[in-house]
Amino acid sequence: MPNVADLGAAIARHPNKVAAVFLGFDLWFDVLATGKVGSKMFKAGGLPAEPDEPDSTVQIPLPVVGRDIVVAVDITLPPDGFRIAP
């Protein structure tokens, strides 16, 4: 049964830069409960927003781990499952 430590190890050994992790509900809940999840602003196209974006730019906060790995729930995965997206 994968846990937060297993997810961290899988991210660390992934051959490409990880952009997002898709987590089953229970693992997503566990990751959010670690206190290590931050928030980062993204704009259209899924691009990280820069601090000096014009006020007219729509920005959405998304949960991230590390500097910019987006954490998303995927209810089609098993509760403790995960998928890593480069």
Secondary structure by P-SEA (a helix, b strand, c coil): cccaaaaaaaaaaccccccbbbbcaaaaaaaaacccbbbbbbccccccccccccccbbbbbbbbccccbbbbbbcccccccccccc
